[in-house]
Amino acid sequence: MIPGKLVRFLEQYANVAYAGIRDRDLVPFGHRVCGWHVGADQRTMSILVPEEFRERLVDALLHNRELAVTVEEFPSHETYQFKGQYLHHRVAQSEDSEIVERVRRRFVKSLRPLYPEAPVDVLNAFVSPPAVVIEFEVLEIFLQTPGPGAGTRLVPPIES
Amino acid sequence: MVTCSADGKPNTTVISQVYYVDETHVALSFQFFSKTIRNVRENPRAFVCVFDIAGQAHWALQLQFERSETTGPVFDAMDMQIEAIASMTGMSGIFKLRAADIYRVLSVERVQHPPWT
């Protein structure tokens, strides 16, 4: 189950995410994620993926279901990795675009101090519109904020 | 960066720099004993995506782990860059380079963002 603290992080603070998959030969690939939301039961999560990354991601998930998603708040670098198994996917709808818009606003706000002269369209384009929504069952969550604790499994908790 | 364990579990992580070594190699920092480090030593294939904000694109690199260096010019240059990045991002004392992991670049792909409308 995704703890409430992490649900708040995902819904209110996180502003960048990446999804990792692998093919039948164990070759890994990465895909930019433009939005995300947690299922009502807090056991599933959906990621929103732009068109430019859709085909290879869906093909791999239909083959082996293995998915890892890292979500970060920049510039604090608070980061978590969610690992699990693909459940299903669907074409993105208008309500998904609203989720992406919220992520885009947070992301552009975080980048502005680093790129004070950049046109807003350039920064906005960094978060592409969603093409597909992939729902997966979250089986493990890891802390990945840089530091000695990075890699610690949070869910399920490590037995002491 | 995405890696994959020998039993087929992908792992994603955010890395602070991709260091250009030569036309066919890049170096990635080994700072902590992480899942990434374990994965590339049992399955040497890796994937890295770097962001090009000004160019409105991502660069996707397919890599193969070759070796780890703990001394030499690449290690020294990366160590200095990591200290600079740590200082800029308030992470001084947290980022510490253990080794420069050298990867062969198998392919490079430019992924263009669609224009913002």
Contacts between the chains, C-beta under 8 A, distances in Angstrom:
chain1	res1	chain2	res2	distance
A	18	B	2	7.7
A	18	B	12	5.4
A	18	B	14	7.5
A	18	B	49	7.1
A	19	B	12	7.0
A	20	B	2	3.6
A	20	B	3	7.9
A	20	B	4	8.0
A	20	B	10	4.0
A	20	B	11	6.5
A	20	B	12	3.7
A	20	B	47	7.6
A	21	B	2	7.7
A	21	B	10	5.6
A	22	B	2	7.8
A	22	B	4	4.2
A	22	B	8	6.4
A	22	B	10	4.8
A	26	B	4	5.0
A	26	B	6	7.4
A	26	B	8	6.0
A	26	B	43	5.5
A	26	B	45	6.8
A	27	B	4	7.3
A	27	B	45	5.0
A	27	B	47	7.8
A	27	B	62	7.5
A	28	B	2	4.0
A	28	B	3	5.6
A	28	B	4	4.4
A	28	B	10	5.4
A	28	B	11	8.0
A	28	B	45	6.2
A	28	B	46	6.4
A	28	B	47	4.7
A	29	B	2	6.3
A	29	B	47	5.3
A	30	B	1	7.3
A	30	B	2	4.2
A	30	B	12	6.5
A	30	B	47	5.0
A	30	B	48	7.6
A	30	B	49	4.9
A	30	B	60	7.2
A	32	B	49	7.2
A	32	B	58	6.4
A	32	B	111	8.0
A	50	B	114	7.7
A	51	B	114	7.4
A	52	B	111	5.5
A	52	B	112	7.3
A	52	B	113	7.5
A	52	B	114	7.3
A	53	B	111	7.5
A	64	B	8	6.5
A	66	B	8	6.0
A	66	B	9	6.0
A	66	B	10	5.7
A	67	B	10	7.0
A	68	B	2	7.5
A	68	B	9	7.4
A	68	B	10	4.5
A	68	B	11	5.6
A	68	B	12	4.7
A	69	B	12	6.8
A	70	B	12	4.2
A	70	B	13	6.2
A	70	B	14	6.2
A	72	B	14	5.6
A	75	B	89	6.4
A	77	B	14	7.5
A	77	B	89	6.9
A	77	B	91	7.2
A	79	B	14	5.9
A	81	B	11	7.3
A	81	B	12	6.2
A	81	B	13	7.2
A	83	B	9	7.0
A	83	B	10	8.0
A	83	B	11	7.8
A	111	B	53	7.3
A	115	B	53	6.3
A	118	B	53	6.9
A	118	B	54	7.5
A	121	B	115	7.6
A	121	B	116	4.6
A	122	B	53	7.0
A	122	B	54	7.2
A	122	B	56	6.1
A	122	B	116	7.7
A	123	B	53	7.3
A	124	B	116	4.2
A	125	B	56	5.3
A	125	B	113	4.8
A	125	B	114	7.2
A	125	B	115	6.0
A	125	B	116	3.9
A	126	B	51	7.4
A	126	B	53	6.5
A	126	B	56	7.3
A	126	B	113	6.5
A	128	B	113	5.6
A	128	B	114	5.8
A	129	B	114	7.2
A	142	B	35	7.9
A	144	B	13	6.2
A	144	B	14	7.2
A	146	B	16	7.7
A	146	B	31	7.9
A	146	B	91	6.1
A	146	B	94	6.0
A	146	B	95	6.7
A	147	B	32	7.9
A	147	B	94	4.9
A	148	B	32	6.7
A	148	B	94	7.9
A	150	B	32	5.7
A	150	B	34	6.4
A	151	B	32	7.0
A	151	B	34	5.1
A	151	B	35	5.8
